[in-house]
Amino acid sequence: MEHGDQTASLKSVLQRDVVASDGRALVVGADVRKISRVVQILSREDSDGRVDVLTNEGNLSSFADQTLLASRADQLVQNGQLSLRSTGPQLLSGLITTSDGVYAEVGESKYLPVQNRSASDSDIRQSYAPTVKDFEPYQLGAIDFGRLERTLSEHVVDGVGKDLAEALNGVTNFTDSRAGCLSLVAPLLTAKHNGFLHDLGEWAEELGIRSNSTISRYKTRLSDAGLVTTEKVRVGLGSPRQRLMLTDEELKQLSPSELIQTSEDWIYSD
């Protein structure tokens, strides 16, 4: 069915009705990609707006597996800008409600305003939208993003935490689990700052977010793709450690988000 120019994207609705006006929205039936998009929009903009997300537990559980975005989402929850509530296994139709209207999902990331000449906007919202308070908040169990950023620079190499924050805000397709993969992003940004693989693996294990072997495995993938190389450096009286380095001078000149997008193209290209 064609809807002409009446359709709107999730991004355009939230930027107009939440970000620009410090408003509030309810996003119902969001999948992992839409939850991620909500988090990105709220993270990038300076706004006092708030979004309540109501969706089934499967979508929330899958989103929680994306460490970087889940950590940023937890920060937004703590700031009162976001709430995530589970409907359990129940599936709900895609819907957005704001103070300015109700929008029903009519296609992939496309929403159409719900119109009823005999009912007011408030009546439409009440008839279409579930009551948020009827559902329990979902606990992401994520580590606060500020802690990730701070400890990366403290325990691995100075500057890598700041790059991680810049990358999360700058990568336009971070809703893709590949781009949002901490196991890929952390070694890559550590290599940009010539940090040690041992320190990165130790950091990940101490926080309980990745095993040392997982970090090493992704380092190997980056090496096989020709993005990262290593050199052995003796530190004190211990065994030599592997210093991570980018292989190409042009890679070193890229911004954190450009570096991640480039690496994704190299690793996952056919």
URHUDA-V358723 format. One record per residue. N is the residue number from 1. RES is the residue in one letter. SS is DSSP state (@ for helix, = for strand, . for the rest). PHI is phi in whole degrees, -180 to 180 (none if undefined). D_CENTER is the distance of its C-alpha to the mean C-alpha in Angstrom with 1 decimal. Layout:
BEGIN
n=N res=RES ss=SS phi=PHI d_center=D_CENTER
n=N res=RES ss=SS phi=PHI d_center=D_CENTER
END
This chain:
BEGIN
n=1 res=M ss=. phi=none d_center=32.0
n=2 res=E ss=. phi=-91 d_center=31.7
n=3 res=H ss=. phi=-120 d_center=30.4
n=4 res=G ss=@ phi=61 d_center=31.1
n=5 res=D ss=@ phi=-92 d_center=29.2
n=6 res=Q ss=@ phi=-79 d_center=28.5
n=7 res=T ss== phi=-73 d_center=25.1
n=8 res=A ss== phi=-138 d_center=22.0
n=9 res=S ss== phi=-88 d_center=18.3
n=10 res=L ss=@ phi=-57 d_center=15.7
n=11 res=K ss=@ phi=-61 d_center=14.6
n=12 res=S ss=@ phi=-67 d_center=18.3
n=13 res=V ss=@ phi=-65 d_center=19.1
n=14 res=L ss=@ phi=-69 d_center=16.5
n=15 res=Q ss=@ phi=-67 d_center=17.4
n=16 res=R ss=@ phi=-79 d_center=21.0
n=17 res=D ss=@ phi=-95 d_center=21.4
n=18 res=V ss=@ phi=-118 d_center=18.8
n=19 res=V ss=@ phi=-67 d_center=17.8
n=20 res=A ss=. phi=-68 d_center=21.3
n=21 res=S ss=. phi=-115 d_center=23.3
n=22 res=D ss=. phi=52 d_center=21.5
n=23 res=G ss=. phi=-90 d_center=21.8
n=24 res=R ss== phi=-137 d_center=20.4
n=25 res=A ss== phi=-139 d_center=19.1
n=26 res=L ss== phi=-116 d_center=18.8
n=27 res=V ss== phi=-110 d_center=16.6
n=28 res=V ss== phi=-107 d_center=18.4
n=29 res=G ss=. phi=71 d_center=17.8
n=30 res=A ss=. phi=-73 d_center=14.2
n=31 res=D ss=. phi=-85 d_center=13.0
n=32 res=V ss=@ phi=-59 d_center=9.7
n=33 res=R ss=@ phi=-64 d_center=9.1
n=34 res=K ss=@ phi=-72 d_center=10.3
n=35 res=I ss=@ phi=-60 d_center=8.4
n=36 res=S ss=@ phi=-62 d_center=5.0
n=37 res=R ss=@ phi=-65 d_center=7.5
n=38 res=V ss=@ phi=-59 d_center=8.9
n=39 res=V ss=@ phi=-62 d_center=6.3
n=40 res=Q ss=@ phi=-63 d_center=6.3
n=41 res=I ss=@ phi=-62 d_center=10.0
n=42 res=L ss=@ phi=-69 d_center=10.8
n=43 res=S ss=@ phi=-74 d_center=9.3
n=44 res=R ss=@ phi=-83 d_center=11.3
n=45 res=E ss=. phi=-105 d_center=14.4
n=46 res=D ss=. phi=-89 d_center=17.1
n=47 res=S ss=. phi=-149 d_center=18.0
n=48 res=D ss=. phi=-98 d_center=19.4
n=49 res=G ss=. phi=-69 d_center=18.3
n=50 res=R ss== phi=-141 d_center=16.9
n=51 res=V ss== phi=-126 d_center=15.2
n=52 res=D ss== phi=-101 d_center=16.3
n=53 res=V ss== phi=-108 d_center=14.6
n=54 res=L ss== phi=-126 d_center=17.3
n=55 res=T ss== phi=-155 d_center=16.9
n=56 res=N ss=. phi=-77 d_center=18.3
n=57 res=E ss=@ phi=-64 d_center=17.6
n=58 res=G ss=@ phi=-61 d_center=16.8
n=59 res=N ss=@ phi=-64 d_center=13.7
n=60 res=L ss=@ phi=-68 d_center=12.5
n=61 res=S ss=@ phi=-65 d_center=13.6
n=62 res=S ss=@ phi=-66 d_center=11.8
n=63 res=F ss=@ phi=-64 d_center=8.4
n=64 res=A ss=@ phi=-62 d_center=9.6
n=65 res=D ss=. phi=-73 d_center=10.3
n=66 res=Q ss=. phi=-88 d_center=6.9
n=67 res=T ss=@ phi=-52 d_center=7.9
n=68 res=L ss=@ phi=-65 d_center=5.6
n=69 res=L ss=@ phi=-70 d_center=2.7
n=70 res=A ss=@ phi=-65 d_center=6.2
n=71 res=S ss=@ phi=-66 d_center=8.0
n=72 res=R ss=@ phi=-68 d_center=6.7
n=73 res=A ss=@ phi=-62 d_center=7.4
n=74 res=D ss=@ phi=-61 d_center=10.6
n=75 res=Q ss=@ phi=-64 d_center=11.5
n=76 res=L ss=@ phi=-66 d_center=11.5
n=77 res=V ss=@ phi=-62 d_center=13.6
n=78 res=Q ss=@ phi=-64 d_center=15.9
n=79 res=N ss=. phi=-82 d_center=16.4
n=80 res=G ss=. phi=80 d_center=17.4
n=81 res=Q ss=. phi=-95 d_center=15.1
n=82 res=L ss== phi=-146 d_center=13.4
n=83 res=S ss== phi=-134 d_center=14.9
n=84 res=L ss== phi=-121 d_center=14.1
n=85 res=R ss== phi=-128 d_center=17.3
n=86 res=S ss== phi=-99 d_center=18.5
n=87 res=T ss=. phi=-96 d_center=21.4
n=88 res=G ss=. phi=72 d_center=22.1
n=89 res=P ss=. phi=-79 d_center=23.0
n=90 res=Q ss=. phi=-64 d_center=23.9
n=91 res=L ss=. phi=-97 d_center=22.5
n=92 res=L ss=. phi=-119 d_center=22.4
n=93 res=S ss=. phi=-69 d_center=22.8
n=94 res=G ss=. phi=-66 d_center=20.2
n=95 res=L ss== phi=-157 d_center=21.0
n=96 res=I ss== phi=-127 d_center=20.1
n=97 res=T ss== phi=-122 d_center=22.5
n=98 res=T ss== phi=-136 d_center=22.9
n=99 res=S ss=. phi=-67 d_center=26.0
n=100 res=D ss=. phi=-99 d_center=27.0
n=101 res=G ss== phi=163 d_center=26.9
n=102 res=V ss== phi=-123 d_center=25.6
n=103 res=Y ss== phi=-128 d_center=23.8
n=104 res=A ss== phi=-99 d_center=24.1
n=105 res=E ss== phi=-72 d_center=22.0
n=106 res=V ss== phi=-122 d_center=24.3
n=107 res=G ss== phi=-177 d_center=22.3
n=108 res=E ss=. phi=-60 d_center=19.0
n=109 res=S ss=. phi=61 d_center=17.0
n=110 res=K ss== phi=-119 d_center=20.4
n=111 res=Y ss== phi=-128 d_center=22.0
n=112 res=L ss== phi=-121 d_center=25.6
n=113 res=P ss== phi=-59 d_center=27.2
n=114 res=V ss=. phi=-86 d_center=29.3
n=115 res=Q ss=. phi=-122 d_center=32.9
n=116 res=N ss=. phi=-150 d_center=35.9
n=117 res=R ss=. phi=-64 d_center=38.9
n=118 res=S ss=. phi=-94 d_center=40.5
n=119 res=A ss=. phi=-129 d_center=37.6
n=120 res=S ss=. phi=-78 d_center=35.9
n=121 res=D ss=@ phi=-60 d_center=32.1
n=122 res=S ss=@ phi=-67 d_center=32.1
n=123 res=D ss=@ phi=-66 d_center=34.0
n=124 res=I ss=@ phi=-64 d_center=31.6
n=125 res=R ss=@ phi=-61 d_center=28.6
n=126 res=Q ss=@ phi=-67 d_center=30.5
n=127 res=S ss=@ phi=-81 d_center=31.6
n=128 res=Y ss=@ phi=-94 d_center=28.3
n=129 res=A ss=. phi=-94 d_center=25.7
n=130 res=P ss=. phi=-66 d_center=25.6
n=131 res=T ss=. phi=-85 d_center=26.0
n=132 res=V ss=@ phi=-57 d_center=22.9
n=133 res=K ss=@ phi=-68 d_center=25.0
n=134 res=D ss=@ phi=-76 d_center=26.4
n=135 res=F ss=. phi=-121 d_center=23.3
n=136 res=E ss=. phi=-79 d_center=22.1
n=137 res=P ss== phi=-60 d_center=18.9
n=138 res=Y ss=. phi=-93 d_center=16.5
n=139 res=Q ss=. phi=-91 d_center=16.1
n=140 res=L ss=. phi=-69 d_center=12.8
n=141 res=G ss=. phi=68 d_center=14.7
n=142 res=A ss=. phi=-91 d_center=11.9
n=143 res=I ss=. phi=-82 d_center=13.1
n=144 res=D ss=. phi=-54 d_center=12.7
n=145 res=F ss=@ phi=-62 d_center=10.6
n=146 res=G ss=@ phi=-59 d_center=13.9
n=147 res=R ss=@ phi=-69 d_center=15.7
n=148 res=L ss=@ phi=-57 d_center=13.6
n=149 res=E ss=@ phi=-63 d_center=14.2
n=150 res=R ss=@ phi=-67 d_center=17.8
n=151 res=T ss=@ phi=-72 d_center=18.9
n=152 res=L ss=@ phi=-59 d_center=17.7
n=153 res=S ss=@ phi=-72 d_center=20.1
n=154 res=E ss=@ phi=-76 d_center=22.7
n=155 res=H ss=@ phi=-106 d_center=23.0
n=156 res=V ss=. phi=-111 d_center=22.1
n=157 res=V ss=. phi=-161 d_center=22.8
n=158 res=D ss=. phi=-61 d_center=22.8
n=159 res=G ss=. phi=100 d_center=20.3
n=160 res=V ss=@ phi=-72 d_center=17.6
n=161 res=G ss=@ phi=-65 d_center=15.6
n=162 res=K ss=@ phi=-63 d_center=15.9
n=163 res=D ss=@ phi=-64 d_center=14.9
n=164 res=L ss=@ phi=-62 d_center=11.6
n=165 res=A ss=@ phi=-65 d_center=10.8
n=166 res=E ss=@ phi=-64 d_center=12.3
n=167 res=A ss=@ phi=-66 d_center=10.4
n=168 res=L ss=@ phi=-63 d_center=6.9
n=169 res=N ss=@ phi=-80 d_center=8.8
n=170 res=G ss=@ phi=-96 d_center=11.0
n=171 res=V ss=. phi=-76 d_center=9.6
n=172 res=T ss=. phi=-71 d_center=10.2
n=173 res=N ss=. phi=-109 d_center=9.3
n=174 res=F ss=. phi=-68 d_center=5.8
n=175 res=T ss=. phi=-72 d_center=6.0
n=176 res=D ss=. phi=-80 d_center=8.6
n=177 res=S ss=. phi=-61 d_center=8.6
n=178 res=R ss=. phi=-67 d_center=11.0
n=179 res=A ss=. phi=-69 d_center=9.2
n=180 res=G ss=. phi=-93 d_center=6.3
n=181 res=C ss=. phi=-83 d_center=9.4
n=182 res=L ss=@ phi=-60 d_center=10.5
n=183 res=S ss=@ phi=-64 d_center=14.0
n=184 res=L ss=@ phi=-89 d_center=14.1
n=185 res=V ss=@ phi=-69 d_center=12.4
n=186 res=A ss=@ phi=-62 d_center=14.4
n=187 res=P ss=@ phi=-63 d_center=17.8
n=188 res=L ss=@ phi=-64 d_center=17.4
n=189 res=L ss=@ phi=-72 d_center=16.8
n=190 res=T ss=@ phi=-65 d_center=19.5
n=191 res=A ss=@ phi=-64 d_center=21.8
n=192 res=K ss=@ phi=-62 d_center=21.3
n=193 res=H ss=. phi=-108 d_center=22.9
n=194 res=N ss=. phi=57 d_center=25.4
n=195 res=G ss=. phi=-87 d_center=24.3
n=196 res=F ss== phi=-96 d_center=25.6
n=197 res=L ss=@ phi=-61 d_center=24.2
n=198 res=H ss=@ phi=-60 d_center=26.0
n=199 res=D ss=@ phi=-66 d_center=24.3
n=200 res=L ss=@ phi=-67 d_center=20.8
n=201 res=G ss=@ phi=-63 d_center=21.7
n=202 res=E ss=@ phi=-65 d_center=23.5
n=203 res=W ss=@ phi=-61 d_center=20.6
n=204 res=A ss=@ phi=-63 d_center=18.2
n=205 res=E ss=@ phi=-72 d_center=21.1
n=206 res=E ss=@ phi=-64 d_center=22.0
n=207 res=L ss=@ phi=-82 d_center=18.7
n=208 res=G ss=. phi=75 d_center=18.8
n=209 res=I ss=. phi=-106 d_center=15.5
n=210 res=R ss=. phi=-153 d_center=17.1
n=211 res=S ss=. phi=-88 d_center=20.8
n=212 res=N ss=@ phi=-60 d_center=22.7
n=213 res=S ss=@ phi=-67 d_center=23.6
n=214 res=T ss=@ phi=-66 d_center=20.1
n=215 res=I ss=@ phi=-60 d_center=19.4
n=216 res=S ss=@ phi=-64 d_center=22.8
n=217 res=R ss=@ phi=-64 d_center=22.3
n=218 res=Y ss=@ phi=-73 d_center=19.3
n=219 res=K ss=@ phi=-61 d_center=21.4
n=220 res=T ss=@ phi=-63 d_center=24.1
n=221 res=R ss=@ phi=-63 d_center=22.0
n=222 res=L ss=@ phi=-66 d_center=21.3
n=223 res=S ss=@ phi=-67 d_center=25.0
n=224 res=D ss=@ phi=-62 d_center=26.2
n=225 res=A ss=. phi=-82 d_center=24.3
n=226 res=G ss=. phi=81 d_center=26.2
n=227 res=L ss=. phi=-95 d_center=23.3
n=228 res=V ss== phi=-128 d_center=24.1
n=229 res=T ss== phi=-128 d_center=27.5
n=230 res=T ss== phi=-133 d_center=28.9
n=231 res=E ss== phi=-135 d_center=32.0
n=232 res=K ss== phi=-86 d_center=33.7
n=233 res=V ss== phi=-128 d_center=34.4
n=234 res=R ss=. phi=-82 d_center=36.7
n=235 res=V ss=. phi=-115 d_center=35.6
n=236 res=G ss=. phi=64 d_center=38.5
n=237 res=L ss=. phi=-97 d_center=40.6
n=238 res=G ss=. phi=-80 d_center=37.8
n=239 res=S ss=. phi=-69 d_center=36.9
n=240 res=P ss=. phi=-58 d_center=35.3
n=241 res=R ss== phi=-113 d_center=31.6
n=242 res=Q ss== phi=-89 d_center=29.4
n=243 res=R ss== phi=-89 d_center=28.0
n=244 res=L ss== phi=-87 d_center=25.1
n=245 res=M ss== phi=-143 d_center=25.7
n=246 res=L ss== phi=-74 d_center=24.5
n=247 res=T ss=. phi=-83 d_center=27.3
n=248 res=D ss=. phi=-126 d_center=27.6
n=249 res=E ss=@ phi=-64 d_center=28.5
n=250 res=E ss=@ phi=-66 d_center=26.6
n=251 res=L ss=@ phi=-63 d_center=23.3
n=252 res=K ss=@ phi=-66 d_center=24.0
n=253 res=Q ss=. phi=-86 d_center=24.3
n=254 res=L ss=. phi=-76 d_center=20.8
n=255 res=S ss=. phi=-69 d_center=18.1
n=256 res=P ss=@ phi=-54 d_center=15.1
n=257 res=S ss=@ phi=-69 d_center=13.0
n=258 res=E ss=@ phi=-64 d_center=16.2
n=259 res=L ss=@ phi=-63 d_center=16.9
n=260 res=I ss=@ phi=-68 d_center=13.8
n=261 res=Q ss=@ phi=-65 d_center=14.4
n=262 res=T ss=@ phi=-64 d_center=18.0
n=263 res=S ss=@ phi=-64 d_center=17.6
n=264 res=E ss=@ phi=-64 d_center=15.8
n=265 res=D ss=@ phi=-62 d_center=18.7
n=266 res=W ss=@ phi=-69 d_center=21.2
n=267 res=I ss=@ phi=-74 d_center=20.0
n=268 res=Y ss=@ phi=-105 d_center=19.4
n=269 res=S ss=. phi=-73 d_center=22.1
n=270 res=D ss=. phi=-77 d_center=25.1
END
